[in-house]
Amino acid sequence: MISPDALPLGQVPQGPVTSYRCRVEDSWIDFNDHMNAMYYGIVVYQGQERFSTLIGMGADYTERTGLGKVVVQSTLGFEHEMRRGDDLEVRSWLLGVDDKRLHVLHEVFSITDGRRAAVSEQLDLHFDLASRRTCPMPPEQREYLNRFSHTQISGGLPAGIGRRVCGPSARDAAPGRI
């Protein structure tokens, strides 16, 4: 049974689902006079929690089945700064799913100026809460997620999928190389 909190498949848009909205609070501002990186993670997490409910894998799913999902890999890239009082929203995508994995992307947009401020990509694993091990999803849940994902990406994919950190190599910083 799909959670009654899940977005009906007929209402899934081509493109992202808005999963969270908020305003940048004064306490989120750092000494550079913009939103501190820590709060982007919190905002993305709030979006992830609500998106989990929209895809039928929130608290109801966990309580009914004893199953859930855990994040095993996550990246967060910053594109534009957010300032005190800016309104923002998280737009969430289910990019793909298989028996045990969900590929999710969250975009943080400034409602104030319309620009994408950050993008977070993550890999979640389906998880049995009793055994504390990964496990396959129930077939009905996987089919729902496949259809949800297919509908979302049918209009095109968002920019920024598969980003990597490309900084200087540790070899470049080795002693004697300066």
N, C-alpha and C positions, 0 to 999 in steps of 0.2 A: 504494500500500500504506500503510495506517495503521500507525503505529509500534507495535511490540509493547508499549511502555511506556504506551500510551494506556489510559485507563480504558475498559473495554468498555461500549458503550452501554446494555446491560442493567443496569449497575451505577451509572449516572449518577443521582443523586438529584434529586427535586423540591426545589430550593433549593441552597444553596451546598455546595461541596466543601471540606473542611478541607485546606488546602495546606501549612500550616507550624505548628509549635508550638515554644515556647521559654519561658525564664524571663528576666525582666528582670535583667540583670547589674548589679553594683555600678558598673562603669565606664560604664554608660549613664545614670547619675543626674547631673543638673545641680545648679546652685546653688539651684534652687527645690525641691530634694529630690524630684523626680519624673523620669520618663524623658524625656530630651532629645529634641526633635523630630527631630533627625538620625537617631536610631535607629528611629523609626517608619518612615522611608523605607527603611532597611536591612531591617527586618522585612518590610515589604510587598514589597520586591524578592525576598527569599527565598521568600515565598509565590508571587510571580509566576513565578519560575524553576521551582518545583515544579509549579505549575498548568500551565505551558507543557508540561511532560512529560505531565501527566495528560490534556491535550487533544491529545496527539500532535504537539506542535510544539516539543519540547525538542531536546537535543543530537543524538539519533538522527535526527530529521527533518532537521536542518541537515546532518549528515554524509552522509545518504543522497541528499539532493536538491540541496544547494547553495543552499537557500532557507531563510529564517528570517522573523523578525518584529522590528520595531523600535518602540519607544514614541515617539510623536510629540506626545502631549499627556497630561498627568497632573495631577490635583489630589489634595490630601491634606488632609482636615479632621479636626480633633480634637474629641472629644465628652466624654471623661472621662480623667483622668490615670491613668497607670500608675506604680506605685511599686516600689521595690526588692524583688526576690523574687517579684513577681506572675507567675503563669503566664498566658501568652497564646496565642491561636491566630489564624491568618488563615483566613478563610472566603472562598472565591473563587467568582465568578460569571462566566460567559460570557453577557453580555446580548444580544449580537447579532453577526452576521457577514455580510459580503458578499464579493464577489470579492477585494478587497484589504484590507479593514478588519476588525478585531476590537474589540469594545467590552467591556471587562473592568472588574469592580468587585471590590475586596478589602475585606473588613471585618476590623478587628482587634478581637478580643474578649478581655476578661479572663476567664480560666477561673476565677480566684479569686473574682470576684463576679458573673460572668455579664453584665456590661454591655459594650456596644459602646464601645470607646475611640477608634476612628478609622475613617475610611472613605477609600479611595483609588479613584479612577475614572481609567481611562486608555483611550486609543485607540492601538492598535497597527496598523502597516501591514505587509502581507506584502512580503517583500523578497528580491530576487535578489542573493546575495552576490558574484557575479562582476561583474555590471553596476553594482552599487550603486544600483539603482533599484527602485521598487515594481513588482510584477507580480501577476497573478492567481494564486490558489491552484490547485493541481491539483483537478479536479472531485471526486475521491473525498475529499480532505481537507476541502473546503468542505462537502460533504454530511454528513460526520461531524460537523463543527463546528455546522452548522445543527441537526442532531438533538440534539446535546449541549446547545446553548443552549435549544432548544425544551423539552427535558425539564426543565432547571433552572428556567426561568421559568414553567413550567406551573402551579406552585403559588403564584405571586405574585411580585412584584418587591420587592427590598429598598428600604428608605428611603434617601434621599440621592442619588438619581441626578440628574445634571445640575446639581450645586451650582455656584454662582459666587461669586467673591470680591466682596463688596459693601461696600467701605470708603469712606471719604471721597473725594470727587473731587479730582483734582489742581487743578481750578479753585477748589475751596474753600480750598486752601492757598496760593493765589497771593498774592504780596506785596501789601500794602495791604488785605487782607481781614480782618485780625485786629482 
